[in-house]
Amino acid sequence: MKLSVSIFLTLVTSTMMLDAQEAKLHHVKGDISLKLEIQRHIDKGLKFLASQQAESGSWGDETYPALTAMPLSAIMSNPERDPTEAIPPELERAYQFLLSKQNRTGGIFGKGLATYNTSLSIMAMLHQADRPEIEQAIRKARNFLINQQADFDERGVSDSPMDGGIGYGGTYPHSDLSNTHLAMEALYHSRQVLADRAGGVERKLDWGAAIDFVTKCQNVEQNPEPYLAISETNKGGFVYFPGDSKAGAEGEEKDGKVALRSYGSMSYAGLLSFVYAEMSQTDPRVQAVEEWLGKNFSLEENPGMGAQGLYYYYHTMAKALTITGKGDLTLHDGSKVDWKEQLAIQLFDTHQPDGSWINEGSSRWWEDDPILVTSYALLSLAHISRQL
């Protein structure tokens, strides 16, 4: 029996629709299965963090409030936490500990690393920003961060490549991309929370100056720094601060110029800085870093740095790719990778029997601290779960 063309096309179309529905159903089932596995690992990690909290409500060295803010953020970011429920006493103690560390300048820190500690403390406090005392603390901390923005000319004229950026503060006065992006993150998210409230947001960062600094950390033609030579392998990526890459230089300085190696964690920090400054996705600087990140995608190492800063890298990756809505990453060969699934599996595989994570390959940047590294891992998994 011969089928008419119309019947044949109807059958083909119906079959294609069924195949598409089946594929979609398979994908949904895969996402649900992955989310369940993620939550299992999150629950195990949360139990570890709970076992490490001190009676004071803090975690780790009390002179660094960030070491309390990070696990607190990880706990409050649990995808299964009911935000309408009152927080338990142990978390209330953690918030009271952070509040006790705010000084008269508005900063939340102990003996140093003022920007780092204050920025991460703001991010933890935002989960409870409806409470008047915490909202007030956030406002004071915002003003402190804004005051940390570098301007080495009293007339307000940029006379240093560090201008517009933010450093650790104190004994580390010069700007760097890590602290700048953390401060921008805290200011961006707190602005979203406070903008519609009584009092609004009185003071704002000089976002244009901040992006000028961030651009000076990027291996792109828009970077005006005269020392910079850009090689094809580093084009689009980021370094720690103008003139300094923790990944080193590519070859010797030639004719007064040097090619600094881009590396993964700072390149995601640079992308996040662009996001927080609400730059267009079509901006060539945004496109350049996205291309470098795709070409250098790895979960075995922090590209350019090996094992150093590996879990910081995972955390910045998860934040950046979630906030930009990236489903897949395009690699150097044109193929695509589902970064969410691959990063989740990597974190599953490195989960310790006691529920913690630790960087077994490097202790640099406190990644021998299981509380900090576990917080990085849990926040990364929470970002993935929410995007699924």
N, C-alpha and C positions, 0 to 999 in steps of 0.2 A: 504494500500500500504506500502510495506516495503522499508525503505531507505537503500541504501548501506552504508557501514561503512564510506567510503570516503565522501559521501554527508552529512552523519550525523555529522562527524567531522568538515566539512566545515561550516555547519550551527551553530554548537556549538562555533567554533572559531570566526565566524562573530558576533554572539551574544555577546561573551565575549569582542570582540574589541569595539562593539557599547556601551556596558556597561561601559567599561574603558574610552571611549571617553566622554560619558555622565557624568561620575564621574569627569573627568578632567575639562570638561566645567563647571560643577557645582562648582568645586573648584575655577576656574578662576573667575567665576561670584562672588563668595564669597569674593575673594581677592579684586576685583574691588570695590565691595560694601563697604568693610572695608576701602579701601584706600580713597574713597569719604568721608566716615564718619570721618576718621582721619583728612583729609584736612579741613573739616568743623570746627573741634575743633581747629586745628592749626590756622586757620584764626581768630577765635574768640580770641584765646590767643595772637596772634600778635597785634590785636587791643588794648588789654589791655596793652601790653608792650609799644606800641606807645604812649599811654595816660600818661605813667609814666616817659617819658624821660625829663630830664631837658634841659634848653636852652643851657647849656654848651656842650650838647651831651652825658652827663653821665647819669647813673642810680644809685640811692641809694647814699650811703656814698662815696664821691669822694676820700677819703683817701684809699679806697680799689678798685683799678681798676678792680679786678675780678668781682665786682658787675655790672660793665659796660660790661666787656668782655662776661659774660654769656648770657645776653639778646641779645647782638650783634651777638654772635654765633648762638643763636636760630633763629634770624631773617634771617641771611645769610644762614642758613640750611633749610629754607622753601623749600620743594620739588618742589613747583611751581615757585620759583624764577628763572628768566632767568639770568644765570651768565654772559651773554654777554652784558647785559644792564648796563649802568652807575648807580652807586648807588645814591640814593636820598640825598639831602643836610643834612637831619637829621642823616643819617648814616655816612656821611662824617664827621660831627661834632664828632660823637662817635669815629671814628678812630683818628681824630686829638687829642681828649682828651687822648686816650691811648698813642699816641706818646709823648704827653706832660708829661706823667708820667714816662718816661724812664729816669733813672739817669745815671751818668757817669760810674757806674759799669756794665751797660747793663740791670740791673733789672728794672722791671716795677711794681713799688709799691709805697705806700705812707708811712704810719707810722708802717708797720709791715707785717707779713705773706708774706715775699718776694717770696718764691718759689710758693706758691699757686697763688698769683696775677700774677706773671710772666708767669707761665705755662698756665693759662687760657687766658691771653692776647695774647700769641703766637698762641693759637688755634683760637682765633677770627681773628687775623691778617693774618693767612694763607689763608683766603678767598680772600684777596687782595694782595697776595704775589708778583704779577707781577709788582706792583708799586715799583720803586727803593727805595724810602724812607722807605717803609714798609719792603721790603726785608732786607735792612740794619738793621732795628730795630730788625727783627727776628734773624739775625746773632748775634747781640750783646746780645740779650736775651738768645740765646742758650749758648753762652760762660758763661754767668752769672749762668745758671742752672748747667752746667758742673762743675763750680767752687764750687757749693754747695754740691757736693758729699763728704760724710764724709770719712776722713782718719785721725784718731787721733794719728797716729804714724808718726813722721816727716821722718822716713826712708822709708815710704811707706808700712810698714808691718802691717797687720791687727792685732790689739790688742784689739778690742772692737766689740761686736755683732752689734753695730750701723754702723760699717764701710761698705762702699759701698752704703748705703742708703742716703736719702736726707730728711731733716726736713723743718720746716717752715722758719728757719733762724731767726736771731736776738735773741729775748728773748726765743725762743723755738729751741735750737740748735740741739737737738737729732733727729735722723732719725725716720721716721714713714712710714708706708706703703701707707697711703693716699697721702702724698706729693711725695713720691718716684714714685708711679704709675702715678701721674699727670705730673711730670717732664719727666718720660720716655715716656709718651704719646706725649707731646709737642716735645721732641727731635726726637722721631720716625717719626712723621708725617712731621716735618720740614725737616728732613733728606731726606725724599722721594721727597719733593718739591725742595730742593736746590741742590741735588746731581749732577744733570746734567747741572747746571748753571755755569757760569764763577766763578771761585774761589772754586767751589765744597763745601765740608764741611770739614773745616780745622781740627777742634777738635771734638773728640767724647767722649761720656761717657765711663767709664770703665764698660761695660755691664756685664762682668763676675762677677765683684765685686758687682754690683747692684743685680744680681740674687742670689748671695750668701746671701745678706741681706734679699731679699724677701723670700728665703728658710727658713731663721731663724724666719720668721713670720708665717710659715706654720706648722700645726700639722701633720708632716710626719716623717718617720724614717730617711730621709736624713737631717733633722734638727739636727745640731751637738750640740746644746745648752744643757749643762748638767742638767739644772733645769727642763727640760721638761718631763712630763709624758703624754702619748697620750691615751685618752680613745676612744672607738669605735665610740661614738656619735660625737666626734670632729675630727676624723681622716680625713685629706685632706683639712679641712677648714683653714682659716687664722685669725690672730689677728692683733692688731694695730701696735705693735712693739714688739721685743723680750722681753718677760717677762711681757707684759701688754696687756690685752684684755679688751675692753670697755664692753664686755659681762660678765666679771668676771671670776672666777675660779670655777672648778667643785670639790667641797669638799675642805677640808683643805690640806695644804702642808704636804706631807708625805715623810720621808727620804730625805729631801732636794729637792724633786721634786713636781711640781704642774701641774695639768691638766687645761690649759686655754681653755675657751669656744671659739669655732669658731663662727663667725657671718657673715651674708649674704653680707653686703656691702663690707667688707674687703676681703671676699673670691672672689667676682667678681673683685675687684681691684687686687688681686693676680693673677687671671687668665689673666687679661689684661696685667699685667707686663710680664708674660710669653710670651704672644703674641707679645708685643713690642720688646722683646729680641729675637724673632724669634725662639723660642724653638720648638722642634718637638712635634706633637700631641701625639706621643707614649711615651714621657717622663713620668715616673711614677708620677712625681709631678703634671703634667698637668692632667693626668687621675684621680689622687686622688681628686683634687679640683672639677673636673667636676662631679665625683661621689657624693661628699658631696653636691654640689649645687642641683643635681637632687633629692637627698634624702630629702633636706630641702627646696624645692621650696615652696614659699608662696608669695601671693600678698597682704595679709591682714596685714603683718608685715615685718620688716627687721629682718629675722630670727636671734634669739638670742638677739635682741635689742628692740623688740616691735615696737612702733611707732617712736622711735628715728632714725633720719637719713633715713626716709622711702623713700623720693623722690631722695635722693642721691643714695640709693639702686636701685630704679627703673632705674635711669640714667646709673649706672655702669652695671646693668643687660642688658639693651638694647644695650649698646656699646659692651659688651663682647660677647653676643650671636649673635649679628649681624656680628661682625668681624670674629668670628669663624664659621659662617654659620650654626648655629644650627636651624634646622627647628622645631624640637620637643625636649622636655626634657624628659628623662626617670626618672620616680619617684621611690620612695623607694619600691613600690609594683610591679614594672615592667611596669606599665601603662605609657602612653605617654600623654603629654600635649602640645598644641600649645601655647607656651608662648607669641607669637606675638599678637594673637587675645585676649588672656586673659589679658595681660598687657594693651592693647589698651582699652578694655572695662572698666578695673579698672580706667584708666585715664578719660574716658568719664564720669563715674559715680561720680568722685570726682571734676569735672569741676564746678567752681563757676559761678553764673549768670553773674558776671561782666567780665568773661573771664579769671580770674586768677585761680591759684591753690595755696593751702596753706596746710601745715601739721597741721590739727586740733588736732592731738593727742600729739604733742610734739614741743616745740620751740627750742630744742637743735640743735646746728650747723646751726643756722640762718634759720631754717625751719619755722619760723613765718614771714619770709620776702616773700611776695607774688611775688615779682619780681624774686628773686632767684629760688623759687620753681616753678614758671611758666616756667622759662627757663629750669629747669630740665625736666619738663613734655613735653615741646615742642621738646626738643632735643630727648627725648625718642620716641615720636611719629614720628619724622622725620626718626629715625633709622628704626623703624618698617615699615614705608611707603616704604622706599627704598628697604628693603629686600623683601617686597611683590611684 
